[in-house]
Amino acid sequence: MGSLSLTHWLLVLAVVLIVFGAGRLPKAMGDLARGIRSFRSGMRDDASAPEAEEGLPDARPGPRDVR
């Protein structure tokens, strides 16, 4: 089972264009790119979040005085 030939790739492309349509394909690729950019931006924000939290006080409750 080797690699696909040029005719196989053209057939796959034709089926994709028929199923999704020529107008919807660029829109779908744009949405995919926007999602990847958003994901990468979120990962950068998560990576810098611990640095920003260092100056915050501890939010955990302390020991309670039981009487």
Phi, psi and omega in degrees: 000086183276193180288158181281146180277176181299321181294325177294317180295321177295321178294318177297316178299318179297317179295318179298316179295324179291316183290311185268338183083151184290331182279328183279337183296311178297324178295319179295320179292324177295319177296320178297315179296320179296321178294320178294317178298319179295319179297314180296321177296319178295323178293322177295319179295319179294325181290329181269352183297316180299327179294323181285334184275354184297327182276353182281146177289160180290126184271355181286142178291145180277183179293143182266145177272105183267126179242000000 
